[in-house]
Amino acid sequence: MKILVIGGCGFIGSHVVDVLLQQGHSIRIFDQSAEKFRLALPGVEYLQGDFSNRDAMVSAVSGMDAVYHLVSTTFPSTASQDPKRDVRENLIGTLQLVEVMLEEGVTRLLFLSSGGTVYGIPESTPISESHPLRPISSYGITKTAIEHNLEMFRRTKSLSPIIIRASNPFGPRQGHTGVQGVIATFFNRIANDEYIEVWGDGAVVRDYIDVRDLAQFCVVAGTSEKEGVYNAGSNNGTSLIELLTMMEQVTGREVAKKFKPGRPTDVPVSVLDCTAAERDFGWKASRNLYDSLETTWKWVLSLKSSNH
């Protein structure tokens, strides 16, 4: 298939591209900047531009069989600071993308949503896809609005969307100096002998998934003909304190922690039920959290030694 990967130079996108290439697909990447942690891949077409630029999207979508929409211009922790920007760039941008796709006769769309934020505070865990959507953060509200719009286009305009609600992906090539990606950011601070800020008491529970497992599911789902919504997580919950303990074991270092007040937009527990993905695709996350943490730590150290 000829597949456009929007956000293909990013953390998740770069791993999705790896799997697509292994399976022999023809890839065009659209992103606003080049990959940070490696050189351009041979045989891949790269287009640089702004996701909200309509002409750029026409050029990107033209001639493709499917589109993987993996880009978000905001993060869960920053979207609430500027909800208008989140709506303008991500919701309006996605509506424009669908408009362009339908004009170009491209109907297959994989959209990467957020399993951690669209459900809000769960009634029970693990959370299945049928759980009500009650997001409490701007990021989750926008992702939910995009999902509803894609369903409308599926019913009215022959769009064929599949939506992946991912939990908390981590691994090599994740941004590690900013506000997104708690594991890579923590490892970077540990490597630099810096303390780690913990929001709340460290009891928040998250479902951490190796990005390579997530990438494999994105490819198997996106290249299928199935439509609808699927959770993608590890099926396991880990509290922040448990995670930090594992990080101390992996690194062999004691971690200095600085506790700060909890944030009102943080969901206390988020663990996804991924039985639908296993039932319909035979997929389940296969990588062990400890081993994946070791892989990520080695990657962070390799950057430090090369001063990346």
Summary of the structure (lengths in Angstrom):
residues: 308
radius of gyration: 18.7
end to end distance: 34.3
largest distance: 56.2
contacts: 1058
relative contact order: 0.14
helix: 40%
strand: 19%
